[in-house]
Amino acid sequence: MAARTRRSRVTGIGGIFFKARNPEALARWYREHLGISIEGMVALFAWRSGKDGKRVGHTVWSIFPADTSYFGEHAASFMINYRVKDLDSVMTALRKEGVTVDPKIEELEYGRFGWVVDPEGNRIELWEPPKANRAPEKSIPIPTFLRRTLRWPIRRAVESPLPRW
């Protein structure tokens, strides 16, 4: 049987979201001890892309209340948002492969969102940014020595993120 070739699906990490019993106190701790600039419960880490480095994107870091159901039914304490170029084609391919896919697609001014569940029950958010905010869509190359342990290339940008809890 010939090895199948696979188009890139995930092009980076869009955000890292986690729960806290006391979000305000935890945000204060991260501000004081790690120097993270947090507004509300959200911090943005800016990065540049493109051949000329003029496109600016952001990776979102956000604290959610401990009782949020946004991370799925299995009460995970975190959720990772992965950036994709074409949400519809990724969701279609994942359905065909038997992956648990949430039928809901959320369309907002800062992009389109879909959700899948990995084999251990972790809810994963997939994000297709609006065309105006897209960086060049290339997967991050994975060094050969890491290919056996890493499964997903990572990175993401967002222009105006708002937690959706």
C-alpha positions as CSV (number, residue, x, y, z in Angstrom):
1,M,0.0,0.0,0.0
2,A,1.4,3.4,-1.0
3,A,1.9,6.0,1.7
4,R,-0.8,8.6,1.5
5,T,0.2,12.2,1.2
6,R,-1.6,14.7,3.4
7,R,-2.2,18.4,2.8
8,S,-1.3,20.7,5.7
9,R,-4.3,21.3,7.9
10,V,-3.0,23.1,11.0
11,T,-0.8,26.1,10.3
12,G,-0.2,27.2,13.9
13,I,-1.5,27.9,17.4
14,G,-4.1,30.5,17.7
15,G,-4.5,30.5,21.4
16,I,-4.1,28.8,24.7
17,F,-7.0,28.9,27.1
18,F,-7.2,27.5,30.6
19,K,-9.5,27.4,33.6
20,A,-8.9,29.0,37.0
21,R,-10.9,28.8,40.3
22,N,-10.1,32.5,40.8
23,P,-9.4,34.1,37.4
24,E,-8.8,37.6,38.8
25,A,-6.3,36.4,41.4
26,L,-4.5,34.2,38.8
27,A,-4.4,37.1,36.3
28,R,-2.9,39.3,39.0
29,W,-0.3,36.6,39.7
30,Y,0.7,36.4,36.0
31,R,0.9,40.2,35.8
32,E,3.1,40.5,38.9
33,H,5.4,37.5,38.6
34,L,5.7,36.9,34.8
35,G,5.0,40.5,33.6
36,I,2.2,39.4,31.2
37,S,0.0,42.4,30.1
38,I,-3.5,41.1,30.7
39,E,-6.7,43.1,29.9
40,G,-9.7,41.4,31.5
41,M,-8.7,37.8,31.3
42,V,-6.9,38.0,27.9
43,A,-3.3,38.7,26.8
44,L,-2.1,39.0,23.2
45,F,1.4,38.1,22.1
46,A,2.1,39.9,18.8
47,W,4.2,38.4,16.1
48,R,5.1,39.4,12.5
49,S,4.9,37.3,9.3
50,G,5.2,37.6,5.6
51,K,8.3,38.0,3.5
52,D,8.6,41.6,4.5
53,G,7.5,41.1,8.1
54,K,4.7,43.7,7.8
55,R,1.8,41.5,8.7
56,V,1.0,41.4,12.4
57,G,-0.8,38.6,14.1
58,H,-1.4,37.7,17.7
59,T,-1.5,34.5,19.8
60,V,-4.2,34.7,22.4
61,W,-3.7,33.6,26.0
62,S,-6.8,33.6,28.1
63,I,-8.1,32.6,31.6
64,F,-11.6,31.2,31.8
65,P,-13.7,30.7,34.9
66,A,-13.4,27.1,36.3
67,D,-17.1,26.4,35.6
68,T,-17.0,27.2,31.9
69,S,-18.5,24.5,29.6
70,Y,-16.6,26.0,26.6
71,F,-13.8,23.4,26.8
72,G,-16.3,20.5,26.4
73,E,-17.9,17.8,28.4
74,H,-14.9,16.1,29.8
75,A,-14.0,18.9,32.2
76,A,-10.5,19.5,30.7
77,S,-8.7,22.3,32.4
78,F,-7.4,23.7,29.1
79,M,-8.2,24.1,25.4
80,I,-5.8,24.8,22.5
81,N,-7.0,26.8,19.5
82,Y,-5.3,25.8,16.2
83,R,-5.1,28.0,13.2
84,V,-6.3,26.5,9.8
85,K,-6.4,27.9,6.3
86,D,-9.7,26.3,5.2
87,L,-12.0,25.3,8.0
88,D,-14.6,23.7,5.8
89,S,-12.2,21.3,4.1
90,V,-10.5,20.4,7.4
91,M,-13.8,19.6,9.1
92,T,-14.9,17.6,6.1
93,A,-11.7,15.6,6.0
94,L,-11.9,14.9,9.8
95,R,-15.5,13.7,9.5
96,K,-14.5,11.3,6.8
97,E,-11.7,10.0,9.0
98,G,-14.1,9.3,11.8
99,V,-13.1,12.1,14.1
100,T,-15.7,13.5,16.5
101,V,-16.7,16.8,14.9
102,D,-19.1,19.4,16.4
103,P,-21.6,20.2,13.7
104,K,-21.7,23.9,14.7
105,I,-19.5,26.4,12.9
106,E,-19.3,29.8,14.5
107,E,-18.8,32.8,12.2
108,L,-17.6,36.0,13.9
109,E,-16.0,39.2,12.7
110,Y,-12.5,37.9,13.7
111,G,-12.9,34.5,12.0
112,R,-14.7,31.2,11.7
113,F,-14.5,28.6,14.5
114,G,-15.1,24.8,14.6
115,W,-14.5,22.1,17.2
116,V,-13.3,18.5,17.3
117,V,-12.6,16.1,20.0
118,D,-9.3,14.1,20.2
119,P,-9.2,10.4,21.3
120,E,-8.7,11.4,24.9
121,G,-11.8,13.6,25.0
122,N,-10.0,17.0,24.8
123,R,-12.0,19.6,22.9
124,I,-9.9,21.3,20.2
125,E,-10.9,24.6,18.6
126,L,-10.0,25.2,15.0
127,W,-9.9,28.8,13.7
128,E,-9.9,30.2,10.2
129,P,-9.0,33.9,10.5
130,P,-10.7,36.4,8.2
131,K,-8.8,37.0,4.9
132,A,-7.7,40.5,6.0
133,N,-5.8,39.0,9.0
134,R,-4.2,36.0,7.4
135,A,-0.5,35.5,7.5
136,P,1.0,33.4,4.8
137,E,-0.4,29.9,5.4
138,K,2.5,27.6,5.8
139,S,2.9,24.8,8.4
140,I,5.8,25.3,10.8
141,P,8.5,22.9,9.8
142,I,9.2,20.2,12.4
143,P,12.8,19.2,12.9
144,T,13.3,15.5,12.0
145,F,14.3,14.5,15.5
146,L,10.9,15.8,16.8
147,R,8.6,14.3,14.1
148,R,8.1,11.0,16.0
149,T,6.7,12.8,19.1
150,L,5.0,15.9,17.7
151,R,1.8,15.5,15.8
152,W,0.7,19.1,15.2
153,P,2.6,22.1,13.8
154,I,1.7,25.1,15.9
155,R,1.0,29.0,15.7
156,R,-1.9,31.4,15.2
157,A,-3.0,35.0,14.8
158,V,-6.1,36.9,15.8
159,E,-7.0,40.6,15.3
160,S,-9.7,41.2,17.9
161,P,-10.2,38.2,20.2
162,L,-12.9,38.0,22.8
163,P,-13.4,35.1,25.1
164,R,-16.6,33.3,24.2
165,W,-17.8,31.9,27.5
